[in-house]
Amino acid sequence: MAGAMATGCANTEKKFGRGMTNLMEPLRMGELRRSMEQTALFDGPEAGYGTGFIRGLNRTLARTGVGVYEIVTAPIPPYDPVFTDYLTPSPVYPDSYTPNLVEDSSFATDTNLGFSGGDVNPLVPGSRFRIFDTH
């Protein structure tokens, strides 16, 4: 118990958080959308709907499995990401859409002026609403 208290929990938090993010992949569908987009761009539009969907489904299931593994083994070392030869440690999005911060007063610095911008719901494709986009 003393050893667990002395080591801290920063690595455990990162591993558990990464696992939670990966576990939510079927709801986020980033791997599926990115795989379909990339397959359509490199192999043609007809392959995007068939091959891209199956490739994205495989990657979604793999990321979900890695998420379950990381949640269950969060307190146990090693804390580095696993299965990185197939999946990136961070979640992916299609190149055509990268989410921004959620539109919320916690992140908005100009709420006192009465306006701000951001993504209304970055998990839903096409829900972008941004004011004063500078990038």
C-alpha positions as CSV (number, residue, x, y, z in Angstrom):
1,M,0.0,0.0,0.0
2,A,2.9,2.4,0.8
3,G,4.4,1.7,-2.6
4,A,1.2,2.5,-4.4
5,M,0.9,5.8,-2.4
6,A,4.5,6.8,-3.1
7,T,4.3,6.3,-6.8
8,G,1.5,8.7,-7.5
9,C,-1.3,8.2,-10.0
10,A,-0.5,10.5,-13.0
11,N,0.3,7.6,-15.3
12,T,-2.7,5.7,-14.1
13,E,-4.9,8.7,-14.9
14,K,-3.5,9.0,-18.3
15,K,-3.9,5.3,-19.1
16,F,-7.4,5.3,-17.7
17,G,-8.4,8.4,-19.6
18,R,-6.9,7.0,-22.8
19,G,-8.9,3.9,-22.3
20,M,-12.1,5.8,-21.7
21,T,-11.5,7.8,-24.9
22,N,-10.9,4.6,-26.9
23,L,-13.9,2.9,-25.3
24,M,-16.2,5.7,-26.7
25,E,-15.0,5.2,-30.2
26,P,-18.2,3.5,-31.4
27,L,-20.1,6.6,-30.4
28,R,-17.5,9.0,-31.8
29,M,-17.0,7.1,-35.1
30,G,-13.7,8.9,-35.9
31,E,-11.9,5.8,-37.1
32,L,-14.9,4.8,-39.3
33,R,-15.2,8.2,-40.9
34,R,-11.5,8.6,-41.4
35,S,-11.0,5.1,-42.9
36,M,-13.9,5.7,-45.3
37,E,-12.5,9.1,-46.3
38,Q,-8.9,7.9,-46.8
39,T,-10.0,4.8,-48.7
40,A,-12.2,6.9,-51.0
41,L,-9.3,9.3,-51.6
42,F,-6.6,6.8,-52.3
43,D,-8.5,3.8,-53.8
44,G,-11.5,5.6,-55.4
45,P,-15.0,6.5,-54.4
46,E,-16.4,3.1,-55.0
47,A,-14.0,1.5,-52.6
48,G,-14.7,4.1,-49.9
49,Y,-18.2,2.8,-49.1
50,G,-17.3,-0.9,-49.1
51,T,-13.7,-1.4,-48.3
52,G,-13.4,1.8,-46.3
53,F,-16.4,0.9,-44.2
54,I,-15.1,-2.6,-43.3
55,R,-11.6,-1.2,-42.6
56,G,-13.1,1.5,-40.4
57,L,-15.3,-1.0,-38.6
58,N,-12.2,-3.2,-37.9
59,R,-10.3,-0.2,-36.6
60,T,-13.2,0.9,-34.5
61,L,-13.5,-2.5,-32.9
62,A,-9.7,-2.7,-32.3
63,R,-9.7,0.8,-30.7
64,T,-12.7,-0.2,-28.4
65,G,-10.9,-3.4,-27.4
66,V,-7.7,-1.5,-26.6
67,G,-9.9,0.9,-24.5
68,V,-11.3,-2.0,-22.5
69,Y,-7.8,-3.4,-22.0
70,E,-6.4,0.0,-20.8
71,I,-9.3,0.6,-18.4
72,V,-9.0,-2.9,-16.8
73,T,-5.2,-2.6,-16.6
74,A,-5.0,1.1,-15.6
75,P,-3.4,0.5,-12.2
76,I,-0.9,-2.0,-13.6
77,P,2.3,-0.9,-15.3
78,P,3.4,-0.4,-18.1
79,Y,1.5,2.9,-18.7
80,D,2.6,3.5,-22.3
81,P,0.0,3.1,-25.1
82,V,-0.4,-0.4,-26.6
83,F,-1.0,-1.6,-30.1
84,T,0.6,1.6,-31.6
85,D,1.7,-0.2,-34.7
86,Y,-1.9,-0.3,-35.9
87,L,-3.6,2.5,-34.0
88,T,-2.4,6.0,-33.0
89,P,-2.5,6.7,-29.2
90,S,-4.7,9.7,-29.7
91,P,-8.1,9.6,-31.3
92,V,-8.3,10.3,-35.1
93,Y,-10.7,12.4,-37.1
94,P,-11.2,12.7,-40.8
95,D,-8.9,15.2,-42.5
96,S,-12.0,17.1,-43.6
97,Y,-13.1,17.8,-40.0
98,T,-11.1,18.5,-36.9
99,P,-13.2,19.4,-33.8
100,N,-12.6,22.5,-31.8
101,L,-13.5,23.3,-28.2
102,V,-17.1,22.8,-27.2
103,E,-19.1,26.0,-27.2
104,D,-19.3,26.6,-23.5
105,S,-18.7,29.4,-21.1
106,S,-15.9,27.4,-19.5
107,F,-13.8,27.8,-22.6
108,A,-15.2,31.1,-24.0
109,T,-13.1,34.1,-23.1
110,D,-15.4,36.7,-24.5
111,T,-18.7,35.7,-23.0
112,N,-18.9,39.1,-21.2
113,L,-19.3,40.7,-24.7
114,G,-22.2,38.5,-25.5
115,F,-20.8,36.3,-28.2
116,S,-18.3,33.6,-28.7
117,G,-17.7,30.6,-31.0
118,G,-16.8,26.9,-31.0
119,D,-18.3,23.6,-31.8
120,V,-21.8,23.1,-30.5
121,N,-21.3,19.3,-30.4
122,P,-18.0,18.1,-31.9
123,L,-19.0,14.4,-31.7
124,V,-21.8,15.0,-34.3
125,P,-20.5,15.6,-37.9
126,G,-21.7,18.9,-39.3
127,S,-22.5,20.6,-36.1
128,R,-19.9,23.4,-36.5
129,F,-20.8,26.8,-35.5
130,R,-17.9,29.2,-35.2
131,I,-17.7,32.9,-34.9
132,F,-14.5,34.7,-35.9
133,D,-12.6,31.7,-37.2
134,T,-9.0,32.8,-37.5
135,H,-7.4,29.6,-38.6
